[in-house]
Amino acid sequence: MKNGLDGLPEDCAQRLAEHVKTLRLQAGFKRATLALRAGVSEASLKRFERTGQASLELVLRTAFTLGRLADFDHVLEPLAAKSMKELEQRLSEKTRKRGIK
């Protein structure tokens, strides 16, 4: 379970928190400094680094402050078509505005 594709959401959140802490330390920021620059509370940042629990806003603000916001550009991006036939089929279907269930 070392890569982001394995494990539970909690595992992924904890790895993300560890990455943020590593980037913070590499940048030479104290937790208070990063929190201030990101516009988040120091307590929330501390909780995130320790438990992986945070709001999406905190994660994105922190990533922005650390110069890594672009890392999120492809998160949850729709899957690419595997063939021309699949691509043509997708283009010919009406796009649903709601889920089926």
Biotite code that builds the C-alpha atoms (Angstrom):
import biotite.structure as struc

atoms = struc.array([
    struc.Atom([0.000, 0.000, 0.000], chain_id="A", res_id=1, res_name="MET", atom_name="CA", element="C"),
    struc.Atom([2.764, 2.462, -0.825], chain_id="A", res_id=2, res_name="LYS", atom_name="CA", element="C"),
    struc.Atom([1.197, 4.224, -3.806], chain_id="A", res_id=3, res_name="ASN", atom_name="CA", element="C"),
    struc.Atom([-1.917, 6.386, -3.949], chain_id="A", res_id=4, res_name="GLY", atom_name="CA", element="C"),
    struc.Atom([-3.896, 3.670, -5.720], chain_id="A", res_id=5, res_name="LEU", atom_name="CA", element="C"),
    struc.Atom([-3.940, 1.212, -2.821], chain_id="A", res_id=6, res_name="ASP", atom_name="CA", element="C"),
    struc.Atom([-5.666, 1.204, 0.517], chain_id="A", res_id=7, res_name="GLY", atom_name="CA", element="C"),
    struc.Atom([-8.531, 3.067, 2.053], chain_id="A", res_id=8, res_name="LEU", atom_name="CA", element="C"),
    struc.Atom([-9.391, 6.757, 1.806], chain_id="A", res_id=9, res_name="PRO", atom_name="CA", element="C"),
    struc.Atom([-7.944, 7.205, 5.289], chain_id="A", res_id=10, res_name="GLU", atom_name="CA", element="C"),
    struc.Atom([-4.624, 5.766, 4.086], chain_id="A", res_id=11, res_name="ASP", atom_name="CA", element="C"),
    struc.Atom([-4.548, 8.138, 1.126], chain_id="A", res_id=12, res_name="CYS", atom_name="CA", element="C"),
    struc.Atom([-5.376, 11.098, 3.381], chain_id="A", res_id=13, res_name="ALA", atom_name="CA", element="C"),
    struc.Atom([-2.569, 10.168, 5.762], chain_id="A", res_id=14, res_name="GLN", atom_name="CA", element="C"),
    struc.Atom([-0.056, 9.886, 2.898], chain_id="A", res_id=15, res_name="ARG", atom_name="CA", element="C"),
    struc.Atom([-1.180, 13.276, 1.578], chain_id="A", res_id=16, res_name="LEU", atom_name="CA", element="C"),
    struc.Atom([-0.715, 14.775, 5.044], chain_id="A", res_id=17, res_name="ALA", atom_name="CA", element="C"),
    struc.Atom([2.770, 13.272, 5.252], chain_id="A", res_id=18, res_name="GLU", atom_name="CA", element="C"),
    struc.Atom([3.633, 14.773, 1.867], chain_id="A", res_id=19, res_name="HIS", atom_name="CA", element="C"),
    struc.Atom([2.433, 18.194, 3.010], chain_id="A", res_id=20, res_name="VAL", atom_name="CA", element="C"),
    struc.Atom([4.513, 17.995, 6.174], chain_id="A", res_id=21, res_name="LYS", atom_name="CA", element="C"),
    struc.Atom([7.589, 16.963, 4.171], chain_id="A", res_id=22, res_name="THR", atom_name="CA", element="C"),
    struc.Atom([7.073, 19.824, 1.703], chain_id="A", res_id=23, res_name="LEU", atom_name="CA", element="C"),
    struc.Atom([6.559, 22.265, 4.572], chain_id="A", res_id=24, res_name="ARG", atom_name="CA", element="C"),
    struc.Atom([9.806, 21.207, 6.190], chain_id="A", res_id=25, res_name="LEU", atom_name="CA", element="C"),
    struc.Atom([11.670, 21.286, 2.866], chain_id="A", res_id=26, res_name="GLN", atom_name="CA", element="C"),
    struc.Atom([10.437, 24.854, 2.382], chain_id="A", res_id=27, res_name="ALA", atom_name="CA", element="C"),
    struc.Atom([11.751, 25.711, 5.840], chain_id="A", res_id=28, res_name="GLY", atom_name="CA", element="C"),
    struc.Atom([8.317, 26.716, 7.172], chain_id="A", res_id=29, res_name="PHE", atom_name="CA", element="C"),
    struc.Atom([7.178, 26.311, 10.718], chain_id="A", res_id=30, res_name="LYS", atom_name="CA", element="C"),
    struc.Atom([3.619, 25.069, 10.943], chain_id="A", res_id=31, res_name="ARG", atom_name="CA", element="C"),
    struc.Atom([2.501, 28.542, 12.096], chain_id="A", res_id=32, res_name="ALA", atom_name="CA", element="C"),
    struc.Atom([4.151, 30.169, 9.086], chain_id="A", res_id=33, res_name="THR", atom_name="CA", element="C"),
    struc.Atom([2.499, 27.857, 6.570], chain_id="A", res_id=34, res_name="LEU", atom_name="CA", element="C"),
    struc.Atom([-0.876, 28.226, 8.273], chain_id="A", res_id=35, res_name="ALA", atom_name="CA", element="C"),
    struc.Atom([-0.605, 32.031, 8.185], chain_id="A", res_id=36, res_name="LEU", atom_name="CA", element="C"),
    struc.Atom([0.472, 32.116, 4.538], chain_id="A", res_id=37, res_name="ARG", atom_name="CA", element="C"),
    struc.Atom([-2.245, 29.633, 3.524], chain_id="A", res_id=38, res_name="ALA", atom_name="CA", element="C"),
    struc.Atom([-4.952, 31.456, 5.464], chain_id="A", res_id=39, res_name="GLY", atom_name="CA", element="C"),
    struc.Atom([-5.852, 28.443, 7.608], chain_id="A", res_id=40, res_name="VAL", atom_name="CA", element="C"),
    struc.Atom([-5.697, 27.921, 11.343], chain_id="A", res_id=41, res_name="SER", atom_name="CA", element="C"),
    struc.Atom([-2.575, 26.420, 12.820], chain_id="A", res_id=42, res_name="GLU", atom_name="CA", element="C"),
    struc.Atom([-4.733, 23.948, 14.770], chain_id="A", res_id=43, res_name="ALA", atom_name="CA", element="C"),
    struc.Atom([-6.388, 22.700, 11.567], chain_id="A", res_id=44, res_name="SER", atom_name="CA", element="C"),
    struc.Atom([-3.031, 22.304, 9.851], chain_id="A", res_id=45, res_name="LEU", atom_name="CA", element="C"),
    struc.Atom([-1.651, 20.457, 12.868], chain_id="A", res_id=46, res_name="LYS", atom_name="CA", element="C"),
    struc.Atom([-4.672, 18.113, 12.887], chain_id="A", res_id=47, res_name="ARG", atom_name="CA", element="C"),
    struc.Atom([-4.210, 17.483, 9.171], chain_id="A", res_id=48, res_name="PHE", atom_name="CA", element="C"),
    struc.Atom([-0.526, 16.655, 9.508], chain_id="A", res_id=49, res_name="GLU", atom_name="CA", element="C"),
    struc.Atom([-1.204, 14.308, 12.411], chain_id="A", res_id=50, res_name="ARG", atom_name="CA", element="C"),
    struc.Atom([-4.424, 12.579, 11.315], chain_id="A", res_id=51, res_name="THR", atom_name="CA", element="C"),
    struc.Atom([-4.949, 13.295, 7.612], chain_id="A", res_id=52, res_name="GLY", atom_name="CA", element="C"),
    struc.Atom([-8.295, 14.950, 8.425], chain_id="A", res_id=53, res_name="GLN", atom_name="CA", element="C"),
    struc.Atom([-8.857, 18.301, 6.735], chain_id="A", res_id=54, res_name="ALA", atom_name="CA", element="C"),
    struc.Atom([-11.288, 20.210, 4.598], chain_id="A", res_id=55, res_name="SER", atom_name="CA", element="C"),
    struc.Atom([-10.693, 20.275, 0.883], chain_id="A", res_id=56, res_name="LEU", atom_name="CA", element="C"),
    struc.Atom([-10.224, 24.035, 1.175], chain_id="A", res_id=57, res_name="GLU", atom_name="CA", element="C"),
    struc.Atom([-7.385, 23.588, 3.680], chain_id="A", res_id=58, res_name="LEU", atom_name="CA", element="C"),
    struc.Atom([-5.682, 21.034, 1.438], chain_id="A", res_id=59, res_name="VAL", atom_name="CA", element="C"),
    struc.Atom([-5.972, 23.249, -1.645], chain_id="A", res_id=60, res_name="LEU", atom_name="CA", element="C"),
    struc.Atom([-4.862, 26.421, 0.160], chain_id="A", res_id=61, res_name="ARG", atom_name="CA", element="C"),
    struc.Atom([-1.879, 24.567, 1.579], chain_id="A", res_id=62, res_name="THR", atom_name="CA", element="C"),
    struc.Atom([-0.997, 23.104, -1.815], chain_id="A", res_id=63, res_name="ALA", atom_name="CA", element="C"),
    struc.Atom([-1.223, 26.566, -3.373], chain_id="A", res_id=64, res_name="PHE", atom_name="CA", element="C"),
    struc.Atom([1.051, 28.062, -0.732], chain_id="A", res_id=65, res_name="THR", atom_name="CA", element="C"),
    struc.Atom([3.578, 25.273, -1.261], chain_id="A", res_id=66, res_name="LEU", atom_name="CA", element="C"),
    struc.Atom([3.492, 25.833, -5.032], chain_id="A", res_id=67, res_name="GLY", atom_name="CA", element="C"),
    struc.Atom([1.836, 22.465, -5.717], chain_id="A", res_id=68, res_name="ARG", atom_name="CA", element="C"),
    struc.Atom([-1.753, 23.366, -6.623], chain_id="A", res_id=69, res_name="LEU", atom_name="CA", element="C"),
    struc.Atom([-1.222, 22.155, -10.199], chain_id="A", res_id=70, res_name="ALA", atom_name="CA", element="C"),
    struc.Atom([-0.820, 18.632, -8.779], chain_id="A", res_id=71, res_name="ASP", atom_name="CA", element="C"),
    struc.Atom([-4.606, 18.606, -8.375], chain_id="A", res_id=72, res_name="PHE", atom_name="CA", element="C"),
    struc.Atom([-5.375, 19.393, -12.037], chain_id="A", res_id=73, res_name="ASP", atom_name="CA", element="C"),
    struc.Atom([-5.932, 15.749, -12.929], chain_id="A", res_id=74, res_name="HIS", atom_name="CA", element="C"),
    struc.Atom([-7.595, 14.506, -9.743], chain_id="A", res_id=75, res_name="VAL", atom_name="CA", element="C"),
    struc.Atom([-10.883, 12.780, -10.588], chain_id="A", res_id=76, res_name="LEU", atom_name="CA", element="C"),
    struc.Atom([-10.478, 13.624, -14.262], chain_id="A", res_id=77, res_name="GLU", atom_name="CA", element="C"),
    struc.Atom([-12.775, 11.499, -16.457], chain_id="A", res_id=78, res_name="PRO", atom_name="CA", element="C"),
    struc.Atom([-11.064, 8.442, -17.879], chain_id="A", res_id=79, res_name="LEU", atom_name="CA", element="C"),
    struc.Atom([-9.710, 8.689, -21.405], chain_id="A", res_id=80, res_name="ALA", atom_name="CA", element="C"),
    struc.Atom([-11.339, 6.571, -24.095], chain_id="A", res_id=81, res_name="ALA", atom_name="CA", element="C"),
    struc.Atom([-9.477, 3.307, -24.710], chain_id="A", res_id=82, res_name="LYS", atom_name="CA", element="C"),
    struc.Atom([-10.274, 3.176, -28.403], chain_id="A", res_id=83, res_name="SER", atom_name="CA", element="C"),
    struc.Atom([-11.627, 5.282, -31.248], chain_id="A", res_id=84, res_name="MET", atom_name="CA", element="C"),
    struc.Atom([-14.842, 3.260, -31.094], chain_id="A", res_id=85, res_name="LYS", atom_name="CA", element="C"),
    struc.Atom([-15.308, 4.125, -27.409], chain_id="A", res_id=86, res_name="GLU", atom_name="CA", element="C"),
    struc.Atom([-14.547, 7.791, -28.103], chain_id="A", res_id=87, res_name="LEU", atom_name="CA", element="C"),
    struc.Atom([-17.074, 7.907, -30.956], chain_id="A", res_id=88, res_name="GLU", atom_name="CA", element="C"),
    struc.Atom([-19.651, 6.204, -28.749], chain_id="A", res_id=89, res_name="GLN", atom_name="CA", element="C"),
    struc.Atom([-19.128, 8.736, -25.971], chain_id="A", res_id=90, res_name="ARG", atom_name="CA", element="C"),
    struc.Atom([-19.449, 11.623, -28.403], chain_id="A", res_id=91, res_name="LEU", atom_name="CA", element="C"),
    struc.Atom([-22.652, 10.271, -29.899], chain_id="A", res_id=92, res_name="SER", atom_name="CA", element="C"),
    struc.Atom([-24.366, 9.699, -26.522], chain_id="A", res_id=93, res_name="GLU", atom_name="CA", element="C"),
    struc.Atom([-26.254, 12.454, -24.763], chain_id="A", res_id=94, res_name="LYS", atom_name="CA", element="C"),
    struc.Atom([-24.426, 13.637, -21.683], chain_id="A", res_id=95, res_name="THR", atom_name="CA", element="C"),
    struc.Atom([-26.452, 12.881, -18.569], chain_id="A", res_id=96, res_name="ARG", atom_name="CA", element="C"),
    struc.Atom([-27.009, 15.758, -16.199], chain_id="A", res_id=97, res_name="LYS", atom_name="CA", element="C"),
    struc.Atom([-27.853, 13.412, -13.328], chain_id="A", res_id=98, res_name="ARG", atom_name="CA", element="C"),
    struc.Atom([-26.796, 9.980, -12.246], chain_id="A", res_id=99, res_name="GLY", atom_name="CA", element="C"),
    struc.Atom([-28.941, 6.915, -12.867], chain_id="A", res_id=100, res_name="ILE", atom_name="CA", element="C"),
    struc.Atom([-29.542, 6.038, -9.219], chain_id="A", res_id=101, res_name="LYS", atom_name="CA", element="C"),
])
